Amino acid sequence: MDFQTVCPQCKGNVSSLDFFCPNCGKKLKEPPLSTTLLKQTLIYALSLFLPPAGVWPAIKYLRQPDEKSKRVGIIALLFTVISIILTIWLSMGFLNSFTKRLNTQYNFLEGIDY
């Protein structure tokens, strides 16, 4: 049901469904966040490729009242956690491999008489 209210700035009639006053443009309430496929893809890509940066949109979407936005936030948070774990695991593997190679070179050089 659509109720009429009054804009606090211009005192014009506005619908309770309006996010902005059609007369003066004043923001009346926050519009819902976009849950389009493109927006979801961008959020998920951010969560996967820049893990710490994915926390901010995840929390922003989790705070929304509708279920679709909450689902986007949960998935973004899961992708962020998975990406952080994967990054740590790959970094540790690289560091271990580098350390082994460095130790091999050190042992080789230690065995050579100058």
C-alpha positions as CSV (number, residue, x, y, z in Angstrom):
1,M,0.0,0.0,0.0
2,D,1.4,3.4,-1.0
3,F,1.1,6.2,1.5
4,Q,1.7,9.8,0.8
5,T,4.2,11.7,3.0
6,V,5.7,15.2,3.0
7,C,9.2,16.0,1.9
8,P,11.1,17.6,4.9
9,Q,12.8,20.1,2.6
10,C,10.2,21.3,0.0
11,K,7.1,20.2,1.8
12,G,5.9,18.5,-1.4
13,N,3.9,15.3,-1.5
14,V,6.0,12.2,-1.9
15,S,5.2,8.5,-2.0
16,S,6.4,6.4,0.9
17,L,8.1,4.2,-1.7
18,D,10.2,7.1,-3.1
19,F,13.9,7.2,-2.2
20,F,14.3,10.8,-3.4
21,C,11.8,13.6,-3.5
22,P,10.5,14.0,-7.1
23,N,10.2,17.8,-6.6
24,C,13.5,18.8,-5.1
25,G,15.6,15.7,-5.2
26,K,16.3,15.4,-1.5
27,K,17.3,11.9,-0.4
28,L,14.5,10.5,1.8
29,K,15.9,7.1,2.5
30,E,18.7,4.9,1.4
31,P,18.0,2.9,-1.9
32,P,18.6,-0.8,-1.7
33,L,21.9,-2.1,-3.0
34,S,22.1,-3.6,-6.4
35,T,22.0,-7.4,-6.7
36,T,22.3,-7.6,-10.5
37,L,24.4,-10.4,-12.0
38,L,27.1,-7.9,-13.0
39,K,27.3,-6.4,-9.5
40,Q,27.5,-9.8,-7.9
41,T,30.3,-10.8,-10.4
42,L,32.2,-7.7,-9.5
43,I,31.8,-8.3,-5.7
44,Y,32.8,-11.9,-6.0
45,A,35.8,-11.1,-8.2
46,L,36.9,-8.5,-5.7
47,S,36.6,-11.0,-2.9
48,L,38.6,-13.6,-4.8
49,F,41.4,-11.5,-6.2
50,L,41.8,-8.9,-3.5
51,P,40.8,-10.9,-0.4
52,P,40.9,-8.2,2.4
53,A,39.0,-5.8,0.2
54,G,36.1,-8.2,-0.2
55,V,35.2,-7.9,3.5
56,W,33.8,-4.4,3.1
57,P,31.1,-5.1,0.4
58,A,30.3,-8.4,2.2
59,I,29.5,-6.7,5.4
60,K,27.6,-3.9,3.5
61,Y,25.4,-6.5,1.8
62,L,25.0,-8.6,5.0
63,R,23.4,-5.5,6.7
64,Q,20.7,-5.2,4.1
65,P,17.1,-6.3,5.0
66,D,16.4,-8.5,2.0
67,E,17.5,-12.1,1.7
68,K,19.1,-11.8,-1.8
69,S,21.5,-9.1,-0.5
70,K,22.3,-11.2,2.6
71,R,23.1,-14.1,0.3
72,V,25.4,-12.0,-1.8
73,G,27.2,-10.8,1.4
74,I,27.6,-14.4,2.7
75,I,29.0,-15.7,-0.6
76,A,31.4,-12.7,-0.8
77,L,32.6,-13.4,2.7
78,L,33.1,-17.1,2.0
79,F,35.0,-16.2,-1.2
80,T,37.2,-13.8,0.8
81,V,38.0,-16.4,3.5
82,I,38.7,-19.1,0.9
83,S,41.0,-16.7,-1.0
84,I,42.9,-15.7,2.1
85,I,43.4,-19.3,3.1
86,L,44.5,-20.2,-0.5
87,T,46.9,-17.2,-0.6
88,I,48.5,-18.2,2.8
89,W,48.8,-21.8,1.7
90,L,50.5,-20.9,-1.7
91,S,52.8,-18.4,0.0
92,M,53.9,-20.9,2.6
93,G,54.6,-23.4,-0.2
94,F,56.6,-20.9,-2.1
95,L,58.6,-19.9,0.9
96,N,59.3,-23.5,1.8
97,S,60.4,-24.2,-1.7
98,F,62.6,-21.1,-1.7
99,T,64.1,-22.0,1.6
100,K,65.0,-25.6,0.5
101,R,66.6,-24.3,-2.7
102,L,68.6,-21.7,-0.7
103,N,69.7,-24.4,1.8
104,T,70.8,-26.6,-1.1
105,Q,72.9,-23.8,-2.6
106,Y,74.3,-22.9,0.8
107,N,75.3,-26.6,1.4
108,F,76.9,-26.8,-2.1
109,L,78.9,-23.6,-1.6
110,E,79.9,-24.8,1.9
111,G,81.5,-27.9,0.4
112,I,83.7,-26.1,-2.1
113,D,87.2,-25.3,-1.0
114,Y,88.5,-21.9,-2.0
